[in-house]
């Protein structure tokens, strides 16, 4: 029976993780190959490739795909793709590696053998040009830009075989799921219209409100936190997981929500990252992605709703998943409830608008954030964390 879920991006899921005898053979072979060490972002991208989250990609990008992506947000074959998925090496190592040869991919932090790649392409690139096109800035204070500038100077591309998903399956247990698994969950529940919710923060009242708006117009919601590397100062994943599970346990109809994590590293790429979030949520089976204020943003590099506008700039048939755009939301004393700019007639004096920075300041000072901003149980988890620092 054919699935009623949205199809994967490009038409089919392409998980690249080896198992059984194929894994054993490939790992034995890789022990004798030249090694390329991966930074944390490259490792997390490799794991996203492994599980099929980055379908239809089959590896790190060659020059034609790379140039198409940074200039026009599409690969050489015309498939929409907003952010390059790349692997860098030093000029010295690039000179030692030849096109057509195979390399072993090793995580630089853990020394784990993660996979192998056949080199199909090797090319120089312009770091500033990539930064400006992808992130709309070349400011080194932008965490995504600084990561590009820290990279090596040559990209190598080619198809990969992946041996490991790193620590994530063991670390997150039942909350870790691959695209094929979330699709199976949605099929079993009989869901067709699923809204994905991207988060790298604990869920405060505005987040809760937008997910519940999505529940009203969907069969269910996938709350899908990122658990790869974040920038300094962001709340660590284990603390956030406590917040998510507590909130769902007390304030959601559990049958209508699925909580699963994914292992990508945050790029803070604003509009283009919103498109990437949509692509892999489509691979996970979602038909909509909730896009609120400043989705995937950082600092003041992007306008508050640029991540919504970019969906109007791509061809209508480029994605099956659609944005579920939601305005700025807040608690309003005048309304006596959660509201948005579209529904609340009152002024600023009635609205509880608290930034993440302000909340961190309050928690640093041992002050509980107001219940209009976050549920008391979540505030307490965060307070305990901050007081433990």
C-alpha positions as YAML, in Angstrom:
chain: A
units: angstrom
residues:
- id: 1
  name: UNK
  ca: [0.00, 0.00, 0.00]
- id: 2
  name: UNK
  ca: [1.44, 3.38, -0.97]
- id: 3
  name: UNK
  ca: [2.06, 5.92, 1.78]
- id: 4
  name: UNK
  ca: [-0.15, 8.98, 2.15]
- id: 5
  name: UNK
  ca: [2.70, 10.91, 3.78]
- id: 6
  name: UNK
  ca: [4.59, 13.56, 1.82]
- id: 7
  name: UNK
  ca: [7.34, 11.94, -0.26]
- id: 8
  name: UNK
  ca: [10.97, 12.39, 0.77]
- id: 9
  name: UNK
  ca: [12.84, 15.27, -0.87]
- id: 10
  name: UNK
  ca: [13.96, 14.04, -4.27]
- id: 11
  name: UNK
  ca: [11.53, 11.11, -4.19]
- id: 12
  name: UNK
  ca: [13.14, 8.49, -1.94]
- id: 13
  name: UNK
  ca: [14.93, 8.17, 1.37]
- id: 14
  name: UNK
  ca: [18.62, 7.45, 0.94]
- id: 15
  name: UNK
  ca: [20.02, 6.23, 4.27]
- id: 16
  name: UNK
  ca: [23.76, 5.61, 3.97]
- id: 17
  name: UNK
  ca: [24.40, 3.72, 7.20]
- id: 18
  name: UNK
  ca: [25.91, 0.27, 6.67]
- id: 19
  name: UNK
  ca: [24.89, -2.76, 8.74]
- id: 20
  name: UNK
  ca: [25.86, -6.41, 9.18]
- id: 21
  name: UNK
  ca: [28.51, -7.96, 6.95]
- id: 22
  name: UNK
  ca: [28.65, -4.88, 4.67]
- id: 23
  name: UNK
  ca: [29.59, -2.77, 7.71]
- id: 24
  name: UNK
  ca: [32.21, -5.26, 8.89]
- id: 25
  name: UNK
  ca: [33.85, -5.46, 5.45]
- id: 26
  name: UNK
  ca: [33.85, -1.68, 4.95]
- id: 27
  name: UNK
  ca: [35.29, -1.01, 8.42]
- id: 28
  name: UNK
  ca: [38.10, -3.53, 7.89]
- id: 29
  name: UNK
  ca: [38.87, -1.94, 4.52]
- id: 30
  name: UNK
  ca: [38.82, 1.59, 6.02]
- id: 31
  name: UNK
  ca: [41.51, 0.73, 8.58]
- id: 32
  name: UNK
  ca: [44.09, 0.79, 5.77]
- id: 33
  name: UNK
  ca: [42.88, 4.01, 4.11]
- id: 34
  name: UNK
  ca: [44.30, 7.54, 4.47]
- id: 35
  name: UNK
  ca: [42.39, 9.36, 7.21]
- id: 36
  name: UNK
  ca: [40.56, 12.68, 6.98]
- id: 37
  name: UNK
  ca: [39.54, 14.12, 10.34]
- id: 38
  name: UNK
  ca: [36.11, 15.71, 10.63]
- id: 39
  name: UNK
  ca: [35.20, 18.74, 12.69]
- id: 40
  name: UNK
  ca: [32.02, 18.58, 14.78]
- id: 41
  name: UNK
  ca: [29.82, 20.03, 12.04]
- id: 42
  name: UNK
  ca: [31.16, 17.66, 9.39]
- id: 43
  name: UNK
  ca: [30.57, 14.70, 11.73]
- id: 44
  name: UNK
  ca: [26.99, 15.78, 12.45]
- id: 45
  name: UNK
  ca: [26.35, 16.26, 8.71]
- id: 46
  name: UNK
  ca: [27.73, 12.75, 8.09]
- id: 47
  name: UNK
  ca: [25.25, 11.35, 10.63]
- id: 48
  name: UNK
  ca: [22.40, 13.25, 8.95]
- id: 49
  name: UNK
  ca: [23.51, 11.64, 5.67]
- id: 50
  name: UNK
  ca: [23.69, 8.27, 7.44]
- id: 51
  name: UNK
  ca: [20.06, 8.26, 8.55]
- id: 52
  name: UNK
  ca: [18.69, 9.62, 5.26]
- id: 53
  name: UNK
  ca: [17.78, 13.01, 6.75]
- id: 54
  name: UNK
  ca: [19.74, 14.72, 3.96]
- id: 55
  name: UNK
  ca: [18.12, 12.71, 1.14]
- id: 56
  name: UNK
  ca: [18.67, 12.85, -1.80]
- id: 57
  name: UNK
  ca: [22.36, 13.59, -1.05]
- id: 58
  name: UNK
  ca: [24.70, 10.59, -1.19]
- id: 59
  name: UNK
  ca: [27.74, 12.33, 0.29]
- id: 60
  name: UNK
  ca: [29.66, 15.57, 0.59]
- id: 61
  name: UNK
  ca: [29.18, 17.99, -2.31]
- id: 62
  name: UNK
  ca: [31.42, 18.36, -5.34]
- id: 63
  name: UNK
  ca: [32.11, 21.74, -6.95]
- id: 64
  name: UNK
  ca: [29.13, 21.86, -9.34]
- id: 65
  name: UNK
  ca: [26.62, 21.14, -6.57]
- id: 66
  name: UNK
  ca: [28.46, 23.46, -4.17]
- id: 67
  name: UNK
  ca: [28.46, 26.43, -6.57]
- id: 68
  name: UNK
  ca: [24.82, 25.86, -7.50]
- id: 69
  name: UNK
  ca: [23.84, 25.76, -3.83]
- id: 70
  name: UNK
  ca: [25.66, 28.89, -2.71]
- id: 71
  name: UNK
  ca: [24.67, 30.93, -5.78]
- id: 72
  name: UNK
  ca: [21.14, 29.70, -6.59]
- id: 73
  name: UNK
  ca: [20.10, 27.35, -3.75]
- id: 74
  name: UNK
  ca: [19.96, 24.39, -6.10]
- id: 75
  name: UNK
  ca: [22.18, 21.47, -6.96]
- id: 76
  name: UNK
  ca: [23.52, 20.77, -10.44]
- id: 77
  name: UNK
  ca: [20.44, 18.66, -11.27]
- id: 78
  name: UNK
  ca: [18.08, 21.49, -10.20]
- id: 79
  name: UNK
  ca: [17.06, 20.03, -6.82]
- id: 80
  name: UNK
  ca: [16.47, 22.71, -4.18]
- id: 81
  name: UNK
  ca: [19.22, 22.79, -1.54]
- id: 82
  name: UNK
  ca: [19.99, 25.94, 0.49]
- id: 83
  name: UNK
  ca: [23.20, 25.26, 2.46]
- id: 84
  name: UNK
  ca: [26.28, 23.40, 1.19]
- id: 85
  name: UNK
  ca: [27.14, 20.08, 2.85]
- id: 86
  name: UNK
  ca: [30.91, 20.03, 2.59]
- id: 87
  name: UNK
  ca: [34.12, 18.43, 3.85]
- id: 88
  name: UNK
  ca: [37.33, 20.48, 4.04]
- id: 89
  name: UNK
  ca: [40.99, 19.42, 4.13]
- id: 90
  name: UNK
  ca: [44.24, 21.36, 4.25]
- id: 91
  name: UNK
  ca: [46.07, 22.18, 1.01]
- id: 92
  name: UNK
  ca: [48.87, 19.83, 2.12]
- id: 93
  name: UNK
  ca: [46.50, 16.91, 2.64]
- id: 94
  name: UNK
  ca: [44.60, 17.72, -0.57]
- id: 95
  name: UNK
  ca: [47.86, 17.40, -2.51]
- id: 96
  name: UNK
  ca: [48.32, 13.89, -1.08]
- id: 97
  name: UNK
  ca: [44.79, 12.76, -2.01]
- id: 98
  name: UNK
  ca: [43.83, 11.90, -5.58]
- id: 99
  name: UNK
  ca: [40.42, 11.91, -7.24]
- id: 100
  name: UNK
  ca: [39.16, 8.32, -7.44]
- id: 101
  name: UNK
  ca: [40.86, 7.26, -4.21]
- id: 102
  name: UNK
  ca: [39.05, 6.26, -1.02]
- id: 103
  name: UNK
  ca: [39.55, 7.80, 2.42]
- id: 104
  name: UNK
  ca: [38.51, 6.97, 5.99]
- id: 105
  name: UNK
  ca: [36.45, 9.59, 7.86]
- id: 106
  name: UNK
  ca: [37.39, 10.00, 11.53]
- id: 107
  name: UNK
  ca: [35.68, 12.23, 14.09]
- id: 108
  name: UNK
  ca: [38.31, 14.65, 15.39]
- id: 109
  name: UNK
  ca: [36.88, 14.85, 18.91]
- id: 110
  name: UNK
  ca: [36.25, 11.17, 19.69]
- id: 111
  name: UNK
  ca: [38.73, 9.52, 17.25]
- id: 112
  name: UNK
  ca: [35.86, 7.25, 16.15]
- id: 113
  name: UNK
  ca: [36.00, 5.82, 12.63]
- id: 114
  name: UNK
  ca: [32.74, 7.21, 11.23]
- id: 115
  name: UNK
  ca: [32.76, 6.16, 7.58]
- id: 116
  name: UNK
  ca: [34.54, 6.24, 4.25]
- id: 117
  name: UNK
  ca: [34.32, 8.32, 1.07]
- id: 118
  name: UNK
  ca: [35.41, 7.92, -2.53]
- id: 119
  name: UNK
  ca: [36.84, 11.27, -3.65]
- id: 120
  name: UNK
  ca: [35.08, 12.42, -6.82]
- id: 121
  name: UNK
  ca: [36.06, 16.08, -6.64]
- id: 122
  name: UNK
  ca: [38.67, 18.35, -5.06]
- id: 123
  name: UNK
  ca: [38.42, 22.14, -5.31]
- id: 124
  name: UNK
  ca: [39.42, 25.49, -3.81]
- id: 125
  name: UNK
  ca: [36.65, 27.79, -2.61]
- id: 126
  name: UNK
  ca: [36.17, 31.39, -1.48]
- id: 127
  name: UNK
  ca: [35.28, 31.47, 2.23]
- id: 128
  name: UNK
  ca: [34.00, 35.04, 2.19]
- id: 129
  name: UNK
  ca: [31.83, 34.38, -0.87]
- id: 130
  name: UNK
  ca: [30.28, 31.33, 0.81]
- id: 131
  name: UNK
  ca: [29.66, 33.26, 4.03]
- id: 132
  name: UNK
  ca: [28.00, 36.23, 2.30]
- id: 133
  name: UNK
  ca: [25.80, 34.06, 0.06]
- id: 134
  name: UNK
  ca: [24.70, 31.58, 2.72]
- id: 135
  name: UNK
  ca: [24.61, 33.73, 5.87]
- id: 136
  name: UNK
  ca: [24.12, 37.20, 4.31]
- id: 137
  name: UNK
  ca: [27.17, 38.44, 6.23]
- id: 138
  name: UNK
  ca: [30.93, 37.98, 6.45]
- id: 139
  name: UNK
  ca: [31.01, 39.09, 10.09]
- id: 140
  name: UNK
  ca: [33.17, 36.66, 12.07]
- id: 141
  name: UNK
  ca: [30.95, 37.21, 15.12]
- id: 142
  name: UNK
  ca: [28.26, 35.17, 13.34]
- id: 143
  name: UNK
  ca: [28.79, 31.58, 14.59]
- id: 144
  name: UNK
  ca: [28.13, 30.05, 11.16]
- id: 145
  name: UNK
  ca: [30.54, 32.43, 9.45]
- id: 146
  name: UNK
  ca: [33.28, 31.86, 12.04]
- id: 147
  name: UNK
  ca: [32.95, 28.10, 11.43]
- id: 148
  name: UNK
  ca: [33.60, 28.63, 7.69]
- id: 149
  name: UNK
  ca: [36.66, 30.78, 8.40]
- id: 150
  name: UNK
  ca: [38.03, 28.11, 10.77]
- id: 151
  name: UNK
  ca: [37.79, 25.40, 8.09]
- id: 152
  name: UNK
  ca: [40.61, 24.13, 5.89]
- id: 153
  name: UNK
  ca: [41.08, 25.68, 2.44]
- id: 154
  name: UNK
  ca: [40.14, 22.83, 0.07]
- id: 155
  name: UNK
  ca: [36.85, 20.96, -0.26]
- id: 156
  name: UNK
  ca: [36.69, 17.30, -1.25]
- id: 157
  name: UNK
  ca: [33.44, 15.69, -2.32]
- id: 158
  name: UNK
  ca: [32.07, 12.26, -3.10]
- id: 159
  name: UNK
  ca: [29.71, 9.48, -2.01]
- id: 160
  name: UNK
  ca: [30.04, 8.20, 1.55]
- id: 161
  name: UNK
  ca: [29.45, 4.97, 3.44]
- id: 162
  name: UNK
  ca: [28.65, 5.57, 7.10]
- id: 163
  name: UNK
  ca: [29.60, 3.21, 9.93]
- id: 164
  name: UNK
  ca: [28.27, 4.99, 13.01]
- id: 165
  name: UNK
  ca: [25.68, 7.45, 14.32]
- id: 166
  name: UNK
  ca: [28.07, 8.50, 17.10]
- id: 167
  name: UNK
  ca: [26.76, 8.62, 20.68]
- id: 168
  name: UNK
  ca: [23.22, 9.74, 19.79]
- id: 169
  name: UNK
  ca: [21.24, 6.45, 19.71]
- id: 170
  name: UNK
  ca: [22.58, 5.39, 23.10]
- id: 171
  name: UNK
  ca: [22.44, 8.86, 24.63]
- id: 172
  name: UNK
  ca: [18.81, 9.58, 23.65]
- id: 173
  name: UNK
  ca: [17.33, 6.08, 23.53]
- id: 174
  name: UNK
  ca: [13.65, 6.10, 22.54]
- id: 175
  name: UNK
  ca: [13.82, 9.82, 21.74]
- id: 176
  name: UNK
  ca: [16.30, 9.24, 18.91]
- id: 177
  name: UNK
  ca: [14.66, 8.42, 15.57]
- id: 178
  name: UNK
  ca: [15.66, 8.17, 11.93]
- id: 179
  name: UNK
  ca: [13.36, 9.44, 9.13]
- id: 180
  name: UNK
  ca: [12.15, 5.92, 8.28]
- id: 181
  name: UNK
  ca: [11.19, 5.45, 11.94]
- id: 182
  name: UNK
  ca: [9.22, 8.69, 12.34]
- id: 183
  name: UNK
  ca: [7.43, 7.88, 9.08]
- id: 184
  name: UNK
  ca: [6.51, 4.47, 10.49]
- id: 185
  name: UNK
  ca: [5.18, 6.12, 13.67]
- id: 186
  name: UNK
  ca: [3.03, 8.53, 11.65]
- id: 187
  name: UNK
  ca: [1.72, 5.68, 9.46]
- id: 188
  name: UNK
  ca: [0.82, 3.65, 12.54]
- id: 189
  name: UNK
  ca: [-1.04, 6.62, 14.03]
- id: 190
  name: UNK
  ca: [-2.85, 7.21, 10.74]
- id: 191
  name: UNK
  ca: [-1.47, 10.75, 10.52]
- id: 192
  name: UNK
  ca: [-1.14, 12.47, 7.13]
- id: 193
  name: UNK
  ca: [-0.85, 16.15, 8.07]
- id: 194
  name: UNK
  ca: [2.09, 16.51, 10.49]
- id: 195
  name: UNK
  ca: [3.61, 19.82, 11.58]
- id: 196
  name: UNK
  ca: [7.26, 19.81, 12.58]
- id: 197
  name: UNK
  ca: [8.52, 22.11, 15.32]
- id: 198
  name: UNK
  ca: [12.21, 23.03, 15.25]
- id: 199
  name: UNK
  ca: [13.74, 23.99, 18.58]
- id: 200
  name: UNK
  ca: [17.16, 24.48, 20.14]
- id: 201
  name: UNK
  ca: [15.75, 26.03, 23.34]
- id: 202
  name: UNK
  ca: [13.48, 24.94, 26.17]
- id: 203
  name: UNK
  ca: [9.84, 25.40, 25.14]
- id: 204
  name: UNK
  ca: [8.37, 28.56, 26.68]
- id: 205
  name: UNK
  ca: [4.74, 29.67, 26.54]
- id: 206
  name: UNK
  ca: [4.99, 31.15, 23.03]
- id: 207
  name: UNK
  ca: [6.49, 27.92, 21.68]
- id: 208
  name: UNK
  ca: [3.81, 25.90, 23.44]
- id: 209
  name: UNK
  ca: [1.13, 28.16, 21.96]
- id: 210
  name: UNK
  ca: [2.39, 27.84, 18.37]
- id: 211
  name: UNK
  ca: [2.65, 24.04, 18.61]
- id: 212
  name: UNK
  ca: [-0.94, 23.94, 19.87]
- id: 213
  name: UNK
  ca: [-2.10, 26.16, 17.00]
- id: 214
  name: UNK
  ca: [-0.43, 23.60, 14.72]
- id: 215
  name: UNK
  ca: [-2.24, 20.76, 16.51]
- id: 216
  name: UNK
  ca: [-5.58, 22.38, 15.73]
- id: 217
  name: UNK
  ca: [-4.90, 22.26, 11.99]
- id: 218
  name: UNK
  ca: [-2.87, 19.01, 11.80]
- id: 219
  name: UNK
  ca: [-3.22, 15.36, 12.74]
- id: 220
  name: UNK
  ca: [-0.27, 15.76, 15.09]
- id: 221
  name: UNK
  ca: [2.96, 17.61, 15.82]
- id: 222
  name: UNK
  ca: [6.56, 16.38, 15.76]
- id: 223
  name: UNK
  ca: [8.51, 18.28, 18.41]
- id: 224
  name: UNK
  ca: [11.98, 17.86, 16.97]
- id: 225
  name: UNK
  ca: [14.81, 19.35, 19.05]
- id: 226
  name: UNK
  ca: [18.31, 19.69, 17.71]
- id: 227
  name: UNK
  ca: [20.84, 17.92, 19.93]
- id: 228
  name: UNK
  ca: [24.05, 18.54, 17.97]
- id: 229
  name: UNK
  ca: [26.53, 21.23, 18.97]
- id: 230
  name: UNK
  ca: [25.24, 24.72, 19.87]
- id: 231
  name: UNK
  ca: [26.99, 28.01, 20.54]
- id: 232
  name: UNK
  ca: [28.35, 28.83, 24.02]
- id: 233
  name: UNK
  ca: [25.60, 29.96, 26.38]
- id: 234
  name: UNK
  ca: [22.82, 27.87, 24.83]
- id: 235
  name: UNK
  ca: [21.02, 25.45, 27.18]
- id: 236
  name: UNK
  ca: [22.55, 21.93, 26.94]
- id: 237
  name: UNK
  ca: [20.51, 19.11, 25.45]
- id: 238
  name: UNK
  ca: [20.07, 17.04, 28.62]
- id: 239
  name: UNK
  ca: [18.49, 20.00, 30.44]
- id: 240
  name: UNK
  ca: [16.27, 20.76, 27.48]
- id: 241
  name: UNK
  ca: [15.12, 17.13, 27.28]
- id: 242
  name: UNK
  ca: [13.95, 17.34, 30.91]
- id: 243
  name: UNK
  ca: [11.98, 20.46, 29.99]
- id: 244
  name: UNK
  ca: [10.39, 18.86, 26.90]
- id: 245
  name: UNK
  ca: [9.32, 15.66, 28.64]
- id: 246
  name: UNK
  ca: [7.93, 17.53, 31.69]
- id: 247
  name: UNK
  ca: [5.97, 19.93, 29.50]
- id: 248
  name: UNK
  ca: [4.50, 17.21, 27.27]
- id: 249
  name: UNK
  ca: [3.63, 15.12, 30.31]
- id: 250
  name: UNK
  ca: [1.65, 17.92, 31.97]
- id: 251
  name: UNK
  ca: [0.37, 20.23, 29.23]
- id: 252
  name: UNK
  ca: [-0.14, 18.28, 25.99]
- id: 253
  name: UNK
  ca: [-2.50, 15.58, 24.80]
- id: 254
  name: UNK
  ca: [0.22, 12.95, 24.46]
- id: 255
  name: UNK
  ca: [-1.50, 11.06, 21.63]
- id: 256
  name: UNK
  ca: [-1.17, 14.16, 19.43]
- id: 257
  name: UNK
  ca: [2.54, 14.80, 19.85]
- id: 258
  name: UNK
  ca: [5.72, 12.89, 19.02]
- id: 259
  name: UNK
  ca: [9.01, 13.96, 20.63]
- id: 260
  name: UNK
  ca: [12.16, 12.89, 18.79]
- id: 261
  name: UNK
  ca: [15.64, 14.42, 18.51]
- id: 262
  name: UNK
  ca: [18.02, 14.84, 15.58]
- id: 263
  name: UNK
  ca: [21.83, 15.13, 15.59]
- id: 264
  name: UNK
  ca: [22.57, 18.15, 13.37]
- id: 265
  name: UNK
  ca: [24.80, 20.99, 14.50]
- id: 266
  name: UNK
  ca: [23.16, 24.43, 14.48]
- id: 267
  name: UNK
  ca: [24.44, 26.84, 11.83]
- id: 268
  name: UNK
  ca: [22.32, 29.88, 12.85]
- id: 269
  name: UNK
  ca: [21.69, 30.46, 9.14]
- id: 270
  name: UNK
  ca: [18.31, 32.20, 9.40]
- id: 271
  name: UNK
  ca: [16.30, 32.00, 6.14]
- id: 272
  name: UNK
  ca: [18.49, 29.44, 4.36]
- id: 273
  name: UNK
  ca: [18.63, 27.24, 7.43]
- id: 274
  name: UNK
  ca: [14.82, 27.41, 7.64]
- id: 275
  name: UNK
  ca: [14.71, 25.87, 4.15]
- id: 276
  name: UNK
  ca: [17.18, 23.17, 5.21]
- id: 277
  name: UNK
  ca: [15.01, 22.49, 8.29]
- id: 278
  name: UNK
  ca: [12.02, 22.11, 5.97]
- id: 279
  name: UNK
  ca: [13.83, 19.71, 3.62]
- id: 280
  name: UNK
  ca: [14.85, 17.25, 6.29]
- id: 281
  name: UNK
  ca: [11.50, 17.56, 8.13]
- id: 282
  name: UNK
  ca: [9.91, 16.50, 4.82]
- id: 283
  name: UNK
  ca: [12.27, 13.51, 4.89]
- id: 284
  name: UNK
  ca: [11.10, 12.75, 8.44]
- id: 285
  name: UNK
  ca: [7.49, 12.74, 7.11]
- id: 286
  name: UNK
  ca: [6.22, 16.22, 8.03]
- id: 287
  name: UNK
  ca: [3.85, 18.06, 5.68]
- id: 288
  name: UNK
  ca: [4.37, 21.45, 7.40]
- id: 289
  name: UNK
  ca: [7.10, 23.23, 9.35]
- id: 290
  name: UNK
  ca: [6.17, 25.81, 11.97]
- id: 291
  name: UNK
  ca: [8.02, 29.05, 11.18]
- id: 292
  name: UNK
  ca: [7.74, 31.74, 13.83]
- id: 293
  name: UNK
  ca: [9.71, 34.88, 14.57]
- id: 294
  name: UNK
  ca: [13.47, 34.77, 13.89]
- id: 295
  name: UNK
  ca: [13.58, 31.08, 12.93]
- id: 296
  name: UNK
  ca: [17.18, 29.78, 13.11]
- id: 297
  name: UNK
  ca: [18.43, 33.33, 13.61]
- id: 298
  name: UNK
  ca: [21.13, 34.78, 15.80]
- id: 299
  name: UNK
  ca: [21.80, 38.36, 16.86]
- id: 300
  name: UNK
  ca: [20.32, 40.92, 14.46]
- id: 301
  name: UNK
  ca: [21.62, 39.44, 11.20]
- id: 302
  name: UNK
  ca: [18.13, 38.66, 9.86]
- id: 303
  name: UNK
  ca: [14.75, 40.37, 9.89]
- id: 304
  name: UNK
  ca: [12.24, 38.76, 12.31]
- id: 305
  name: UNK
  ca: [10.26, 37.13, 9.47]
- id: 306
  name: UNK
  ca: [12.92, 36.65, 6.76]
- id: 307
  name: UNK
  ca: [12.69, 32.88, 7.33]
- id: 308
  name: UNK
  ca: [9.01, 33.02, 6.34]
- id: 309
  name: UNK
  ca: [9.63, 35.23, 3.28]
- id: 310
  name: UNK
  ca: [12.24, 32.90, 1.76]
- id: 311
  name: UNK
  ca: [9.57, 30.25, 1.14]
- id: 312
  name: UNK
  ca: [7.90, 32.71, -1.26]
- id: 313
  name: UNK
  ca: [11.16, 33.04, -3.19]
- id: 314
  name: UNK
  ca: [11.51, 29.37, -4.18]
- id: 315
  name: UNK
  ca: [9.57, 27.61, -6.96]
- id: 316
  name: UNK
  ca: [6.18, 26.40, -5.74]
- id: 317
  name: UNK
  ca: [6.94, 22.78, -6.60]
- id: 318
  name: UNK
  ca: [10.44, 22.78, -5.03]
- id: 319
  name: UNK
  ca: [9.14, 21.33, -1.73]
- id: 320
  name: UNK
  ca: [6.15, 19.21, -0.72]
- id: 321
  name: UNK
  ca: [6.38, 20.45, 2.88]
- id: 322
  name: UNK
  ca: [4.87, 23.90, 3.43]
- id: 323
  name: UNK
  ca: [5.59, 26.59, 6.02]
- id: 324
  name: UNK
  ca: [3.04, 27.14, 8.78]
- id: 325
  name: UNK
  ca: [3.77, 30.83, 9.36]
- id: 326
  name: UNK
  ca: [2.93, 32.19, 12.79]
- id: 327
  name: UNK
  ca: [3.21, 35.81, 13.95]
- id: 328
  name: UNK
  ca: [4.97, 37.10, 17.06]
- id: 329
  name: UNK
  ca: [3.23, 35.50, 20.07]
- id: 330
  name: UNK
  ca: [3.10, 36.46, 23.76]
- id: 331
  name: UNK
  ca: [1.00, 36.48, 26.90]
- id: 332
  name: UNK
  ca: [-1.37, 39.48, 26.99]
- id: 333
  name: UNK
  ca: [-2.77, 40.67, 30.34]
- id: 334
  name: UNK
  ca: [-5.51, 42.55, 28.44]
- id: 335
  name: UNK
  ca: [-6.62, 39.42, 26.57]
- id: 336
  name: UNK
  ca: [-6.02, 37.24, 29.63]
- id: 337
  name: UNK
  ca: [-4.38, 34.59, 27.43]
- id: 338
  name: UNK
  ca: [-1.70, 33.83, 24.85]
- id: 339
  name: UNK
  ca: [-2.13, 35.94, 21.72]
- id: 340
  name: UNK
  ca: [-0.28, 37.18, 18.65]
- id: 341
  name: UNK
  ca: [0.16, 40.46, 16.82]
- id: 342
  name: UNK
  ca: [-2.67, 39.31, 14.56]
- id: 343
  name: UNK
  ca: [-5.16, 38.64, 17.37]
- id: 344
  name: UNK
  ca: [-4.27, 41.04, 20.22]
- id: 345
  name: UNK
  ca: [-5.68, 44.60, 20.14]
- id: 346
  name: UNK
  ca: [-3.78, 45.77, 23.23]
- id: 347
  name: UNK
  ca: [-0.57, 47.74, 23.64]
- id: 348
  name: UNK
  ca: [2.96, 46.90, 24.76]
- id: 349
  name: UNK
  ca: [2.13, 47.58, 28.40]
- id: 350
  name: UNK
  ca: [-0.18, 44.53, 28.44]
- id: 351
  name: UNK
  ca: [2.18, 42.16, 26.65]
- id: 352
  name: UNK
  ca: [4.76, 39.93, 28.33]
- id: 353
  name: UNK
  ca: [7.61, 40.10, 25.81]
- id: 354
  name: UNK
  ca: [10.75, 38.56, 27.27]
- id: 355
  name: UNK
  ca: [13.87, 37.79, 25.26]
- id: 356
  name: UNK
  ca: [16.00, 34.73, 25.79]
- id: 357
  name: UNK
  ca: [18.78, 37.06, 26.96]
- id: 358
  name: UNK
  ca: [16.48, 38.58, 29.60]
- id: 359
  name: UNK
  ca: [15.46, 35.10, 30.83]
- id: 360
  name: UNK
  ca: [19.11, 34.05, 31.13]
- id: 361
  name: UNK
  ca: [19.79, 37.21, 33.16]
- id: 362
  name: UNK
  ca: [16.88, 36.41, 35.48]
- id: 363
  name: UNK
  ca: [18.02, 32.82, 35.96]
- id: 364
  name: UNK
  ca: [21.62, 33.93, 36.55]
- id: 365
  name: UNK
  ca: [20.27, 36.19, 39.33]
- id: 366
  name: UNK
  ca: [18.18, 33.38, 40.85]
- id: 367
  name: UNK
  ca: [14.90, 34.97, 39.72]
- id: 368
  name: UNK
  ca: [12.09, 32.72, 38.49]
- id: 369
  name: UNK
  ca: [10.80, 33.80, 35.03]
- id: 370
  name: UNK
  ca: [7.12, 34.81, 35.20]
- id: 371
  name: UNK
  ca: [4.50, 32.09, 34.66]
- id: 372
  name: UNK
  ca: [3.19, 34.09, 31.69]
- id: 373
  name: UNK
  ca: [6.51, 33.43, 29.97]
- id: 374
  name: UNK
  ca: [7.27, 29.85, 31.00]
- id: 375
  name: UNK
  ca: [5.44, 27.12, 32.89]
- id: 376
  name: UNK
  ca: [6.60, 27.07, 36.55]
- id: 377
  name: UNK
  ca: [7.85, 23.45, 36.27]
- id: 378
  name: UNK
  ca: [10.09, 24.45, 33.34]
- id: 379
  name: UNK
  ca: [11.27, 27.57, 35.14]
- id: 380
  name: UNK
  ca: [12.31, 25.40, 38.09]
- id: 381
  name: UNK
  ca: [14.30, 22.97, 35.88]
- id: 382
  name: UNK
  ca: [16.12, 25.93, 34.34]
- id: 383
  name: UNK
  ca: [16.68, 27.59, 37.72]
- id: 384
  name: UNK
  ca: [18.20, 24.35, 39.09]
- id: 385
  name: UNK
  ca: [20.50, 24.15, 36.07]
- id: 386
  name: UNK
  ca: [21.69, 27.76, 36.34]
- id: 387
  name: UNK
  ca: [22.27, 27.46, 40.07]
- id: 388
  name: UNK
  ca: [24.39, 24.35, 39.46]
- id: 389
  name: UNK
  ca: [26.81, 26.25, 37.21]
...
